[in-house]
Amino acid sequence: MRRHLACLALLCAACRQPPAPVAAKTHAAATSAPAVAPAAAAVLAPEDRRWSLAAFAADVAVPDDQQLAGLGPAGLTDKLRKIVLDLPQFAPPPAPAVADPVGVQVLTSWQATDQDSKAVPILLPPGGGSLLVRVVAHAERMGAKPSDIAERTVEAALPFPAERAGAVPDFVFARLRQAVALAVQDAVGELWARRLTDPQVQALVGKGPLWQQMAGAREVGERKLADARPALEKAARDSRKDLAAVAAAALGRLQDDKSTPVLVALLDGPHLEVVDAALGALADIGGAAALVALKDAAKRHPVQVIRERAKGLLEAKPER
């Protein structure tokens, strides 16, 4: 799925593989604006800089039985672009000279499933089934040599009660909004955090705006900065689910089994995104206690999609 975005203004004419794992029709629309060149001498410190949206493109890839009125490609592209521009990493227009130009591409799909996790038409009330929303966000720092690209995939399988069938477009878009905001925020945050030193990255965990804490937590995991483990564990217990989920995933990248008790405790939390991240982290750590927790979640977790997620992780991981 990773692709360069050097020609984002031409994305609507390019052939791309749809992100959904099912046969789908892909629609594309793109908007672009002249890139804003960064100032020759930066006035702000790296941690204070913002982005300007120099180019934007969006794809919607859903099969015929998932099509919804009001969520067509053109209108959805405009809505998604507004979501991105409202993120705190982006400077409000007109962007100042110290805002670095970035191109963003968002690929979206969704699929309704029944209680047995089988795909069903979205207009058929699942009756306690789930809605799987998938978003892939690509971000490229425009004009950077060599190319500086980041990608983030967000998948959210959330309960889809039958009584919501009468308001399906609003129901789907509400979940899509959350996934798009998180995916783009994390992708551009990664680009931003890459320019920071190890001490600067570690200092972000637990301090500053939420998006900076999330970017710092993710980068700490990518760089495997083991000294940041206590701060990540605290962030993983944060009441803000987006930060907690990113921090939990970062603990998995550190692969330190000392974090296993913290991750196991997260499995009983109220936010499925955090539970899902904790499951993935336990699979990454893979110690005896982590595998026991995965097996227990696969059998006993009260939410079906979490049980299925735990089973999938166990099947992908050889027995120790």
Steps between C-alpha positions, in 0.01 A plus 500: 500500500795732550525742209680822434283809476734726305227572245202535729327740262477215248374237742145513373623379160729228633413133535518381858426178681194548725568460869207272575569124506190436287426562135405864477438790273744782555415867455752780536496873533780742571556863577828683507638841580837660437758379746617752756877507517646488850700797615869483419585553866253334738362741754337233715657203674416164334249412772306823433467467122175423318400363159320658208286268285662541159310214332221262597340194343242247617383158383185315600519124438188308596309218326159566351308379804680751724414807293320774694322813382680807626837325523591511133856580387469872426309606809700270726828641369396851603397377844825310550709799392324713760574238767869518411513880499337509843780290653724694741814423297382720216539875497176684417497664155670698378791285618797696635843464344614278789234238416650211304299373199373143523294285265239263639315210341216322682366159394174393668277194507240341725320167532200394706516153655250285689538331837707226337741754344362428151468788255145631453348786297529818700129580464413164655483550878782286643307450825795518735766467233796728435616773266860472384641838399842510336705811426846520346668842519812583298686821572799648317704802593499690172832601354707294745808328357506206537125447517361497852188280511290352778203266497245410763219242485209514741248217520208520737246221538220654704156376605233569238162464676194438287318805634757725327406374153268795441793745526770295327687782316533708817597192701771400252638852455529551877730197519678601181570847638672355806711257297606762242597753766709243685668359190598838353597643836732206562651506149583873497604474864752235402647729233520778755660288773766355272679836503536494879789359698457202732487721813244729334283202403512350850413836655173506303351196674276637772543869414355752259206485257337162446620462142859563605474243778364248252775575247763469772359172628494350153852616417634369832369160400642524147843588636469241780603750766484266799549776759159638407317182607368641834366812324337286231335280761355806667377631164343162421283543811395852398126566485539642147452190286700616196812566707452179698472295181814648343696455824383140536611421145838665570549276803464205267777636278731520802439124550567517873298242694511729805214688333282188475302565825412853384382373161300216655320750725404703191302205363225574752473866398195667343658611171528235230777692321719475810413136555589423139835682530576313823429167330736589217768604748466175694545310175812706423647425844406134472617381843326222690280739701409696186390186317292387798323838496432471125354153543281617786374796294425269206279286724348734754502864390140628502531675160491271199725709275767496769474121534541468124795739500675301775439173312649648185812617682547156655459328166765728347745433782674162532451318828788534745 
